[in-house]
Amino acid sequence: MPRSLAGQTVEELGGPGSVLARQRSDHEQLDRLLHELDGATGAAQEEVLTRIDRLVFSHAFAEETVLWPVLRRVLPDGEELTLRVEEEHQEVNELVSALERDGAGDPRRPQRLARLAEVLREDVRDEEDVLLPRLQERLSVGELRRLGRQWELVRRISPTRPHPTVSRRPPGNALSALPLSVLDRTRDLVDSGARRLPEPLAGLARSTSTGLAALAGLVEKTPPARVGDRPPTHR
């Protein structure tokens, strides 16, 4: 039976540059952030959620673009395995979109936050206990390191916000990656500035961020961005 990544050393994973070691490092960072989120309120809660979003969405986008196509190619049951994780990614996109849309005062917020943490932890376990160990069995250390470099490059230029209507698979996710990444990362800078600027400059920054979000919504809904989706994740 394949060994979980959680119980392996970095050397067993193929070294720090291996895609397995890179994945586990992100998962460990996510675990720390989820512990911070537990019990956080107000502005502190929003700040931790923002950090979770910036980590999770670029991580998942790179998985869907780089890793899961390889897994489907090398495993006979790769389609079934990756579809389960794509459904988890889709639910995370929808939960975070709902949290952003309805705001801090929504009575459903505590339930959504609890479900978000639950799905993120399920996703980590599915990846570390099932998908990635199966990938480890099929690829050499050299291939894992090459895949790690590809995944890291894509992660650094991937969107950082939820996009629930974008395909979870190529070619739709790959076609929409560049415009959405530019818009998301520009919004990240604008929102960061808005938290530091005095009014009315902060208000102008918030309006700019809203406009960028509207543009991202238009990109999400273009036909090319939705090509390749499967019914369980199609919105």
Phi and psi restraints in degrees (value plus and minus 20) as a CYANA .aco file:
   2 PRO   PHI     -80.4   -40.4
   2 PRO   PSI     122.9   162.9
   3 ARG   PHI    -106.4   -66.4
   3 ARG   PSI     119.1   159.1
   4 SER   PHI     -80.0   -40.0
   4 SER   PSI     125.1   165.1
   5 LEU   PHI     -81.7   -41.7
   5 LEU   PSI     -48.1    -8.1
   6 ALA   PHI     -81.8   -41.8
   6 ALA   PSI     -47.9    -7.9
   7 GLY   PHI    -119.9   -79.9
   7 GLY   PSI     -10.0    30.0
   8 GLN   PHI    -126.7   -86.7
   8 GLN   PSI     132.5   172.5
   9 THR   PHI     -98.6   -58.6
   9 THR   PSI     145.7   185.7
  10 VAL   PHI     -80.3   -40.3
  10 VAL   PSI     -58.3   -18.3
  11 GLU   PHI     -84.2   -44.2
  11 GLU   PSI     -60.9   -20.9
  12 GLU   PHI     -85.2   -45.2
  12 GLU   PSI     -49.5    -9.5
  13 LEU   PHI     -97.1   -57.1
  13 LEU   PSI     -28.6    11.4
  14 GLY   PHI      89.2   129.2
  14 GLY   PSI      -9.5    30.5
  15 GLY   PHI      74.5   114.5
  15 GLY   PSI     147.5   187.5
  16 PRO   PHI     -82.5   -42.5
  16 PRO   PSI     -43.8    -3.8
  17 GLY   PHI    -105.4   -65.4
  17 GLY   PSI     -28.9    11.1
  18 SER   PHI     -84.3   -44.3
  18 SER   PSI     126.9   166.9
  19 VAL   PHI     -81.3   -41.3
  19 VAL   PSI     -49.5    -9.5
  20 LEU   PHI     -87.4   -47.4
  20 LEU   PSI     -64.7   -24.7
  21 ALA   PHI     -86.9   -46.9
  21 ALA   PSI     -59.6   -19.6
  22 ARG   PHI     -83.8   -43.8
  22 ARG   PSI     -62.5   -22.5
  23 GLN   PHI     -81.7   -41.7
  23 GLN   PSI     -67.7   -27.7
  24 ARG   PHI     -84.0   -44.0
  24 ARG   PSI     -56.0   -16.0
  25 SER   PHI     -80.7   -40.7
  25 SER   PSI     -64.1   -24.1
  26 ASP   PHI     -83.8   -43.8
  26 ASP   PSI     -59.9   -19.9
  27 HIS   PHI     -83.6   -43.6
  27 HIS   PSI     -57.7   -17.7
  28 GLU   PHI     -86.7   -46.7
  28 GLU   PSI     -59.3   -19.3
  29 GLN   PHI     -84.5   -44.5
  29 GLN   PSI     -60.8   -20.8
  30 LEU   PHI     -82.1   -42.1
  30 LEU   PSI     -61.7   -21.7
  31 ASP   PHI     -79.8   -39.8
  31 ASP   PSI     -61.5   -21.5
  32 ARG   PHI     -83.4   -43.4
  32 ARG   PSI     -60.9   -20.9
  33 LEU   PHI     -87.6   -47.6
  33 LEU   PSI     -57.3   -17.3
  34 LEU   PHI     -86.3   -46.3
  34 LEU   PSI     -54.1   -14.1
  35 HIS   PHI     -87.8   -47.8
  35 HIS   PSI     -56.3   -16.3
  36 GLU   PHI     -85.4   -45.4
  36 GLU   PSI     -58.8   -18.8
  37 LEU   PHI     -84.5   -44.5
  37 LEU   PSI     -55.5   -15.5
  38 ASP   PHI     -82.4   -42.4
  38 ASP   PSI      93.1   133.1
  39 GLY   PHI      72.8   112.8
  39 GLY   PSI     -31.5     8.5
  40 ALA   PHI     -92.8   -52.8
  40 ALA   PSI     127.7   167.7
  41 THR   PHI    -156.9  -116.9
  41 THR   PSI     144.9   184.9
  42 GLY   PHI      37.6    77.6
  42 GLY   PSI    -156.4  -116.4
  43 ALA   PHI     -83.9   -43.9
  43 ALA   PSI     -53.9   -13.9
  44 ALA   PHI     -84.1   -44.1
  44 ALA   PSI     -60.2   -20.2
  45 GLN   PHI     -83.5   -43.5
  45 GLN   PSI     -63.6   -23.6
  46 GLU   PHI     -82.6   -42.6
  46 GLU   PSI     -59.1   -19.1
  47 GLU   PHI     -86.0   -46.0
  47 GLU   PSI     -61.8   -21.8
  48 VAL   PHI     -87.8   -47.8
  48 VAL   PSI     -60.7   -20.7
  49 LEU   PHI     -80.3   -40.3
  49 LEU   PSI     -60.3   -20.3
  50 THR   PHI     -81.2   -41.2
  50 THR   PSI     -63.4   -23.4
  51 ARG   PHI     -85.3   -45.3
  51 ARG   PSI     -58.1   -18.1
  52 ILE   PHI     -82.7   -42.7
  52 ILE   PSI     -65.6   -25.6
  53 ASP   PHI     -78.8   -38.8
  53 ASP   PSI     -67.0   -27.0
  54 ARG   PHI     -84.1   -44.1
  54 ARG   PSI     -52.1   -12.1
  55 LEU   PHI     -96.8   -56.8
  55 LEU   PSI     -69.6   -29.6
  56 VAL   PHI     -89.9   -49.9
  56 VAL   PSI     -64.7   -24.7
  57 PHE   PHI     -93.4   -53.4
  57 PHE   PSI     -58.9   -18.9
  58 SER   PHI     -88.1   -48.1
  58 SER   PSI     -58.2   -18.2
  59 HIS   PHI     -79.3   -39.3
  59 HIS   PSI     -70.5   -30.5
  60 ALA   PHI     -89.0   -49.0
  60 ALA   PSI     -58.6   -18.6
  61 PHE   PHI     -81.7   -41.7
  61 PHE   PSI     -61.4   -21.4
  62 ALA   PHI     -87.6   -47.6
  62 ALA   PSI     -56.4   -16.4
  63 GLU   PHI     -80.6   -40.6
  63 GLU   PSI     -68.5   -28.5
  64 GLU   PHI     -86.5   -46.5
  64 GLU   PSI     -49.9    -9.9
  65 THR   PHI    -106.6   -66.6
  65 THR   PSI     -57.8   -17.8
  66 VAL   PHI    -127.0   -87.0
  66 VAL   PSI     -70.1   -30.1
  67 LEU   PHI    -101.7   -61.7
  67 LEU   PSI     -69.5   -29.5
  68 TRP   PHI     -86.9   -46.9
  68 TRP   PSI     -54.1   -14.1
  69 PRO   PHI     -79.9   -39.9
  69 PRO   PSI     -57.0   -17.0
  70 VAL   PHI     -85.9   -45.9
  70 VAL   PSI     -63.3   -23.3
  71 LEU   PHI     -82.5   -42.5
  71 LEU   PSI     -59.9   -19.9
  72 ARG   PHI     -86.7   -46.7
  72 ARG   PSI     -49.0    -9.0
  73 ARG   PHI     -97.0   -57.0
  73 ARG   PSI     -56.0   -16.0
  74 VAL   PHI    -119.1   -79.1
  74 VAL   PSI     -31.2     8.8
  75 LEU   PHI    -137.8   -97.8
  75 LEU   PSI     115.4   155.4
  76 PRO   PHI     -84.8   -44.8
  76 PRO   PSI     -48.6    -8.6
  77 ASP   PHI    -125.7   -85.7
  77 ASP   PSI       2.4    42.4
  78 GLY   PHI     -82.4   -42.4
  78 GLY   PSI     -53.8   -13.8
  79 GLU   PHI     -80.8   -40.8
  79 GLU   PSI     -69.3   -29.3
  80 GLU   PHI     -83.9   -43.9
  80 GLU   PSI     -63.7   -23.7
  81 LEU   PHI     -83.7   -43.7
  81 LEU   PSI     -66.4   -26.4
  82 THR   PHI     -93.7   -53.7
  82 THR   PSI     -50.4   -10.4
  83 LEU   PHI     -83.0   -43.0
  83 LEU   PSI     -58.0   -18.0
  84 ARG   PHI     -81.3   -41.3
  84 ARG   PSI     -64.7   -24.7
  85 VAL   PHI     -89.8   -49.8
  85 VAL   PSI     -55.7   -15.7
  86 GLU   PHI     -83.2   -43.2
  86 GLU   PSI     -56.0   -16.0
  87 GLU   PHI     -84.9   -44.9
  87 GLU   PSI     -58.5   -18.5
  88 GLU   PHI     -84.0   -44.0
  88 GLU   PSI     -63.3   -23.3
  89 HIS   PHI     -81.2   -41.2
  89 HIS   PSI     -60.0   -20.0
  90 GLN   PHI     -83.1   -43.1
  90 GLN   PSI     -62.7   -22.7
  91 GLU   PHI     -85.0   -45.0
  91 GLU   PSI     -58.0   -18.0
  92 VAL   PHI     -81.7   -41.7
  92 VAL   PSI     -64.2   -24.2
  93 ASN   PHI     -77.9   -37.9
  93 ASN   PSI     -63.9   -23.9
  94 GLU   PHI     -91.1   -51.1
  94 GLU   PSI     -58.5   -18.5
  95 LEU   PHI     -85.0   -45.0
  95 LEU   PSI     -66.2   -26.2
  96 VAL   PHI     -87.7   -47.7
  96 VAL   PSI     -58.0   -18.0
  97 SER   PHI     -80.0   -40.0
  97 SER   PSI     -62.0   -22.0
  98 ALA   PHI     -86.9   -46.9
  98 ALA   PSI     -59.8   -19.8
  99 LEU   PHI     -82.0   -42.0
  99 LEU   PSI     -62.7   -22.7
 100 GLU   PHI     -89.1   -49.1
 100 GLU   PSI     -59.9   -19.9
 101 ARG   PHI     -88.0   -48.0
 101 ARG   PSI     -63.5   -23.5
 102 ASP   PHI    -112.7   -72.7
 102 ASP   PSI     -35.4     4.6
 103 GLY   PHI      61.5   101.5
 103 GLY   PSI     155.3   195.3
 104 ALA   PHI     -89.7   -49.7
 104 ALA   PSI     -42.5    -2.5
 105 GLY   PHI    -108.3   -68.3
 105 GLY   PSI     -21.0    19.0
 106 ASP   PHI     -89.1   -49.1
 106 ASP   PSI     112.7   152.7
 107 PRO   PHI     -86.1   -46.1
 107 PRO   PSI     -38.9     1.1
 108 ARG   PHI    -104.0   -64.0
 108 ARG   PSI     -23.2    16.8
 109 ARG   PHI     -79.6   -39.6
 109 ARG   PSI     -70.1   -30.1
 110 PRO   PHI     -77.1   -37.1
 110 PRO   PSI     -61.2   -21.2
 111 GLN   PHI     -85.6   -45.6
 111 GLN   PSI     -61.0   -21.0
 112 ARG   PHI     -87.1   -47.1
 112 ARG   PSI     -60.0   -20.0
 113 LEU   PHI     -83.3   -43.3
 113 LEU   PSI     -62.2   -22.2
 114 ALA   PHI     -83.7   -43.7
 114 ALA   PSI     -62.4   -22.4
 115 ARG   PHI     -87.6   -47.6
 115 ARG   PSI     -57.5   -17.5
 116 LEU   PHI     -79.6   -39.6
 116 LEU   PSI     -68.2   -28.2
 117 ALA   PHI     -81.9   -41.9
 117 ALA   PSI     -59.9   -19.9
 118 GLU   PHI     -83.7   -43.7
 118 GLU   PSI     -66.3   -26.3
 119 VAL   PHI     -86.9   -46.9
 119 VAL   PSI     -59.6   -19.6
 120 LEU   PHI     -82.6   -42.6
 120 LEU   PSI     -60.3   -20.3
 121 ARG   PHI     -89.6   -49.6
 121 ARG   PSI     -57.7   -17.7
 122 GLU   PHI     -81.5   -41.5
 122 GLU   PSI     -61.3   -21.3
 123 ASP   PHI     -82.4   -42.4
 123 ASP   PSI     -64.1   -24.1
 124 VAL   PHI     -81.0   -41.0
 124 VAL   PSI     -64.4   -24.4
 125 ARG   PHI     -86.5   -46.5
 125 ARG   PSI     -61.5   -21.5
 126 ASP   PHI     -80.5   -40.5
 126 ASP   PSI     -60.6   -20.6
 127 GLU   PHI     -92.7   -52.7
 127 GLU   PSI     -67.3   -27.3
 128 GLU   PHI     -96.8   -56.8
 128 GLU   PSI     -48.6    -8.6
 129 ASP   PHI    -115.3   -75.3
 129 ASP   PSI     -43.5    -3.5
 130 VAL   PHI    -144.2  -104.2
 130 VAL   PSI     -87.1   -47.1
 131 LEU   PHI     -84.8   -44.8
 131 LEU   PSI     -73.8   -33.8
 132 LEU   PHI     -90.0   -50.0
 132 LEU   PSI     -56.9   -16.9
 133 PRO   PHI     -81.7   -41.7
 133 PRO   PSI     -55.4   -15.4
 134 ARG   PHI     -86.2   -46.2
 134 ARG   PSI     -58.6   -18.6
 135 LEU   PHI     -84.2   -44.2
 135 LEU   PSI     -59.5   -19.5
 136 GLN   PHI     -79.4   -39.4
 136 GLN   PSI     -56.7   -16.7
 137 GLU   PHI     -86.3   -46.3
 137 GLU   PSI     -48.0    -8.0
 138 ARG   PHI    -116.8   -76.8
 138 ARG   PSI     -41.2    -1.2
 139 LEU   PHI    -132.7   -92.7
 139 LEU   PSI     128.5   168.5
 140 SER   PHI     -96.1   -56.1
 140 SER   PSI     146.8   186.8
 141 VAL   PHI     -79.3   -39.3
 141 VAL   PSI     -61.7   -21.7
 142 GLY   PHI     -80.9   -40.9
 142 GLY   PSI     -61.3   -21.3
 143 GLU   PHI     -87.5   -47.5
 143 GLU   PSI     -58.0   -18.0
 144 LEU   PHI     -84.3   -44.3
 144 LEU   PSI     -56.2   -16.2
 145 ARG   PHI     -91.9   -51.9
 145 ARG   PSI     -60.7   -20.7
 146 ARG   PHI     -82.5   -42.5
 146 ARG   PSI     -61.9   -21.9
 147 LEU   PHI     -85.3   -45.3
 147 LEU   PSI     -54.8   -14.8
 148 GLY   PHI     -82.2   -42.2
 148 GLY   PSI     -60.7   -20.7
 149 ARG   PHI     -86.5   -46.5
 149 ARG   PSI     -61.1   -21.1
 150 GLN   PHI     -84.1   -44.1
 150 GLN   PSI     -66.2   -26.2
 151 TRP   PHI     -82.0   -42.0
 151 TRP   PSI     -62.9   -22.9
 152 GLU   PHI     -84.5   -44.5
 152 GLU   PSI     -60.9   -20.9
 153 LEU   PHI     -81.6   -41.6
 153 LEU   PSI     -67.5   -27.5
 154 VAL   PHI     -85.7   -45.7
 154 VAL   PSI     -59.8   -19.8
 155 ARG   PHI     -77.7   -37.7
 155 ARG   PSI     -58.4   -18.4
 156 ARG   PHI     -91.7   -51.7
 156 ARG   PSI     -36.6     3.4
 157 ILE   PHI    -140.5  -100.5
 157 ILE   PSI      -0.8    39.2
 158 SER   PHI    -112.0   -72.0
 158 SER   PSI     139.9   179.9
 159 PRO   PHI     -78.2   -38.2
 159 PRO   PSI     132.7   172.7
 160 THR   PHI    -138.5   -98.5
 160 THR   PSI      -8.1    31.9
 161 ARG   PHI    -151.3  -111.3
 161 ARG   PSI     144.8   184.8
 162 PRO   PHI     -91.6   -51.6
 162 PRO   PSI     119.4   159.4
 163 HIS   PHI    -159.8  -119.8
 163 HIS   PSI      57.9    97.9
 164 PRO   PHI     -87.7   -47.7
 164 PRO   PSI     -37.7     2.3
 165 THR   PHI    -116.5   -76.5
 165 THR   PSI     -23.8    16.2
 166 VAL   PHI     -97.8   -57.8
 166 VAL   PSI     124.3   164.3
 167 SER   PHI     -77.8   -37.8
 167 SER   PSI     122.3   162.3
 168 ARG   PHI    -104.3   -64.3
 168 ARG   PSI     -17.7    22.3
 169 ARG   PHI    -155.2  -115.2
 169 ARG   PSI     138.0   178.0
 170 PRO   PHI     -84.5   -44.5
 170 PRO   PSI     132.4   172.4
 171 PRO   PHI    -108.0   -68.0
 171 PRO   PSI     -28.4    11.6
 172 GLY   PHI     -79.5   -39.5
 172 GLY   PSI     -66.9   -26.9
 173 ASN   PHI     -86.9   -46.9
 173 ASN   PSI     -56.4   -16.4
 174 ALA   PHI     -88.6   -48.6
 174 ALA   PSI     -59.1   -19.1
 175 LEU   PHI     -87.5   -47.5
 175 LEU   PSI     -53.3   -13.3
 176 SER   PHI    -110.7   -70.7
 176 SER   PSI     -28.8    11.2
 177 ALA   PHI     -80.6   -40.6
 177 ALA   PSI     -68.4   -28.4
 178 LEU   PHI     -83.3   -43.3
 178 LEU   PSI     -74.8   -34.8
 179 PRO   PHI     -81.9   -41.9
 179 PRO   PSI     -59.6   -19.6
 180 LEU   PHI     -88.3   -48.3
 180 LEU   PSI     -57.8   -17.8
 181 SER   PHI     -83.7   -43.7
 181 SER   PSI     -64.0   -24.0
 182 VAL   PHI     -80.8   -40.8
 182 VAL   PSI     -66.1   -26.1
 183 LEU   PHI     -86.2   -46.2
 183 LEU   PSI     -65.5   -25.5
 184 ASP   PHI     -82.3   -42.3
 184 ASP   PSI     -67.3   -27.3
 185 ARG   PHI     -92.3   -52.3
 185 ARG   PSI     -48.6    -8.6
 186 THR   PHI     -87.9   -47.9
 186 THR   PSI     -61.9   -21.9
 187 ARG   PHI     -81.1   -41.1
 187 ARG   PSI     -59.3   -19.3
 188 ASP   PHI     -77.3   -37.3
 188 ASP   PSI     -64.5   -24.5
 189 LEU   PHI     -87.6   -47.6
 189 LEU   PSI     -62.8   -22.8
 190 VAL   PHI     -84.0   -44.0
 190 VAL   PSI     -64.9   -24.9
 191 ASP   PHI     -85.5   -45.5
 191 ASP   PSI     -57.8   -17.8
 192 SER   PHI     -82.2   -42.2
 192 SER   PSI     -62.2   -22.2
 193 GLY   PHI     -85.3   -45.3
 193 GLY   PSI     -58.1   -18.1
 194 ALA   PHI     -81.5   -41.5
 194 ALA   PSI     -51.4   -11.4
 195 ARG   PHI     -93.0   -53.0
 195 ARG   PSI     -37.9     2.1
 196 ARG   PHI    -126.4   -86.4
 196 ARG   PSI     -40.7    -0.7
 197 LEU   PHI    -101.7   -61.7
 197 LEU   PSI     130.9   170.9
 198 PRO   PHI     -98.4   -58.4
 198 PRO   PSI     138.7   178.7
 199 GLU   PHI     -89.8   -49.8
 199 GLU   PSI     127.2   167.2
 200 PRO   PHI    -108.6   -68.6
 200 PRO   PSI     -17.6    22.4
 201 LEU   PHI     -83.1   -43.1
 201 LEU   PSI     -56.7   -16.7
 202 ALA   PHI     -83.3   -43.3
 202 ALA   PSI     -58.5   -18.5
 203 GLY   PHI     -83.9   -43.9
 203 GLY   PSI     -59.2   -19.2
 204 LEU   PHI     -84.0   -44.0
 204 LEU   PSI     -60.5   -20.5
 205 ALA   PHI     -84.0   -44.0
 205 ALA   PSI     -61.5   -21.5
 206 ARG   PHI     -84.4   -44.4
 206 ARG   PSI     -58.7   -18.7
 207 SER   PHI     -85.1   -45.1
 207 SER   PSI     -58.6   -18.6
 208 THR   PHI     -83.1   -43.1
 208 THR   PSI     -62.5   -22.5
 209 SER   PHI     -82.4   -42.4
 209 SER   PSI     -60.6   -20.6
 210 THR   PHI     -82.3   -42.3
 210 THR   PSI     -60.5   -20.5
 211 GLY   PHI     -85.0   -45.0
 211 GLY   PSI     -59.9   -19.9
 212 LEU   PHI     -85.5   -45.5
 212 LEU   PSI     -57.3   -17.3
 213 ALA   PHI     -83.4   -43.4
 213 ALA   PSI     -58.6   -18.6
 214 ALA   PHI     -84.7   -44.7
 214 ALA   PSI     -59.8   -19.8
 215 LEU   PHI     -83.6   -43.6
 215 LEU   PSI     -62.5   -22.5
 216 ALA   PHI     -81.1   -41.1
 216 ALA   PSI     -58.4   -18.4
 217 GLY   PHI     -81.4   -41.4
 217 GLY   PSI     -56.8   -16.8
 218 LEU   PHI     -87.2   -47.2
 218 LEU   PSI     -61.1   -21.1
 219 VAL   PHI     -81.9   -41.9
 219 VAL   PSI     -62.8   -22.8
 220 GLU   PHI     -76.3   -36.3
 220 GLU   PSI     -55.4   -15.4
 221 LYS   PHI    -112.7   -72.7
 221 LYS   PSI     -19.6    20.4
 222 THR   PHI     -91.2   -51.2
 222 THR   PSI     125.1   165.1
 223 PRO   PHI     -73.8   -33.8
 223 PRO   PSI     -62.0   -22.0
 224 PRO   PHI     -79.4   -39.4
 224 PRO   PSI     -52.4   -12.4
 225 ALA   PHI     -89.6   -49.6
 225 ALA   PSI     -33.4     6.6
 226 ARG   PHI    -130.1   -90.1
 226 ARG   PSI     -17.5    22.5
 227 VAL   PHI     -93.7   -53.7
 227 VAL   PSI     113.1   153.1
 228 GLY   PHI      82.6   122.6
 228 GLY   PSI     -29.8    10.2
 229 ASP   PHI     -86.7   -46.7
 229 ASP   PSI     131.6   171.6
 230 ARG   PHI    -122.7   -82.7
 230 ARG   PSI     135.2   175.2
 231 PRO   PHI     -71.0   -31.0
 231 PRO   PSI     -60.3   -20.3
 232 PRO   PHI     -83.1   -43.1
 232 PRO   PSI     -42.1    -2.1
 233 THR   PHI    -136.1   -96.1
 233 THR   PSI     -16.8    23.2
 234 HIS   PHI     -97.7   -57.7
 234 HIS   PSI     109.5   149.5
